[in-house]
Amino acid sequence: MNKVFLIGNLTKDPELLTTNNGIPYCRFTLAVSRNYSRDGKRETDFLPIVVWRNQAENCSKYLKKGSKAAIVGNIQTRSYDASDGTRRYVTEITAEEIQFLSTRNDFSDRDDSANFDDLKPIDDDLPF
């Protein structure tokens, strides 16, 4: 089973890119604090996240540096040949689900804040 659940904050604004085939994807780094501390200091992991298609566009539009987000996804490792001829390996989390946990008040003092009023529920008849 390969399933990851993370809650953390973005370390910088997400980067929206497009594949050669025109498929949008978004990359960002999520800072996630560990539950335990070493010598009284909590450690933080900085995890690379990749999001695809419509979710990528939404992340680019509504997430900003410092936004809190919950990610459900899986860990993937890929490799590529670098320009110097060496083989490089990359491990990243591919997001399947994303919850935006920051509220509009978290960004009320920023000029470039996301308009969270534009986020409409899919079905207003849901019981929760």
C-alpha positions as CSV (number, residue, x, y, z in Angstrom):
1,M,0.0,0.0,0.0
2,N,1.4,3.4,-1.0
3,K,-0.7,6.2,0.7
4,V,0.4,9.4,2.2
5,F,-1.5,11.9,4.4
6,L,0.2,15.3,5.0
7,I,-0.8,18.6,6.5
8,G,1.6,21.5,6.2
9,N,2.4,24.9,4.8
10,L,3.7,25.9,1.4
11,T,7.2,27.2,1.4
12,K,6.7,29.4,-1.7
13,D,4.0,30.1,-4.3
14,P,3.1,27.1,-6.4
15,E,4.5,26.8,-9.9
16,L,2.1,25.9,-12.7
17,L,3.7,24.2,-15.7
18,T,2.4,22.3,-18.8
19,T,3.7,19.0,-20.2
20,N,4.6,18.8,-23.9
21,N,1.2,17.2,-24.4
22,G,-0.5,20.3,-22.9
23,I,-1.4,18.7,-19.5
24,P,-1.2,21.2,-16.6
25,Y,0.7,20.2,-13.5
26,C,1.7,22.2,-10.4
27,R,4.8,21.8,-8.2
28,F,5.3,23.1,-4.7
29,T,7.1,22.2,-1.5
30,L,5.1,21.4,1.7
31,A,6.8,22.0,5.1
32,V,5.5,19.4,7.5
33,S,6.5,19.4,11.2
34,R,7.3,16.1,12.9
35,N,5.5,15.0,16.0
36,Y,8.6,14.7,18.0
37,S,11.4,17.0,18.9
38,R,15.2,16.7,19.1
39,D,16.8,18.6,21.9
40,G,13.6,20.6,22.4
41,K,13.3,21.7,18.8
42,R,10.7,20.3,16.4
43,E,12.1,19.2,13.1
44,T,10.4,19.9,9.8
45,D,10.5,18.0,6.5
46,F,10.3,19.8,3.2
47,L,8.4,17.5,0.8
48,P,8.1,18.1,-3.0
49,I,4.4,17.8,-4.1
50,V,3.2,17.4,-7.7
51,V,-0.5,17.9,-8.6
52,W,-2.0,17.2,-12.1
53,R,-4.8,18.6,-14.3
54,N,-7.7,20.7,-12.8
55,Q,-6.3,20.3,-9.3
56,A,-3.0,21.8,-10.5
57,E,-4.8,24.9,-11.9
58,N,-6.8,25.3,-8.7
59,C,-3.7,25.0,-6.5
60,S,-1.9,27.6,-8.7
61,K,-4.9,29.9,-8.4
62,Y,-5.8,29.6,-4.7
63,L,-2.6,28.5,-2.8
64,K,0.2,30.9,-1.9
65,K,3.3,30.9,0.1
66,G,2.3,30.1,3.7
67,S,-1.0,28.5,2.8
68,K,-2.0,25.5,4.9
69,A,-3.0,22.4,2.9
70,A,-3.9,18.8,3.5
71,I,-2.6,16.3,0.9
72,V,-3.6,12.7,0.2
73,G,-1.4,11.0,-2.3
74,N,1.4,8.5,-2.9
75,I,5.1,8.5,-3.0
76,Q,6.7,8.1,-6.4
77,T,10.3,7.8,-7.5
78,R,11.5,8.7,-11.0
79,S,14.8,9.0,-12.7
80,Y,16.3,11.0,-15.6
81,D,19.7,11.5,-17.3
82,A,21.2,14.9,-16.3
83,S,23.1,17.0,-18.8
84,D,26.4,15.8,-17.4
85,G,25.5,12.2,-18.2
86,T,24.7,11.1,-14.7
87,R,21.5,9.4,-13.7
88,R,19.4,11.4,-11.2
89,Y,16.6,10.1,-9.0
90,V,13.7,12.2,-7.7
91,T,11.3,11.2,-4.9
92,E,8.1,13.2,-4.7
93,I,4.5,13.0,-3.5
94,T,1.9,12.9,-6.2
95,A,-1.3,14.4,-4.8
96,E,-4.6,12.7,-5.4
97,E,-6.7,15.0,-3.1
98,I,-6.0,18.4,-1.8
99,Q,-7.9,20.4,0.9
100,F,-7.2,24.1,1.2
101,L,-7.1,24.7,5.0
102,S,-6.2,28.4,5.0
103,T,-9.1,30.8,5.3
104,R,-9.5,34.1,3.4
105,N,-8.8,35.9,6.8
106,D,-5.3,34.3,6.7
107,F,-4.6,36.4,3.7
108,S,-6.7,39.5,4.3
109,D,-3.6,41.7,4.6
110,R,-2.1,40.6,1.3
111,D,-2.8,42.3,-2.0
112,D,-2.5,39.1,-3.9
113,S,-4.8,37.0,-1.7
114,A,-6.9,34.3,-3.2
115,N,-10.6,35.0,-3.6
116,F,-11.9,32.1,-1.6
117,D,-15.5,33.2,-2.3
118,D,-15.0,31.8,-5.8
119,L,-14.8,28.3,-4.4
120,K,-18.3,26.9,-4.6
121,P,-19.3,23.5,-3.2
122,I,-20.0,20.9,-5.8
123,D,-23.4,19.9,-4.3
124,D,-25.3,22.2,-1.9
125,D,-27.6,19.3,-0.9
126,L,-24.8,17.4,0.9
127,P,-25.7,16.8,4.6
128,F,-22.4,18.0,5.9
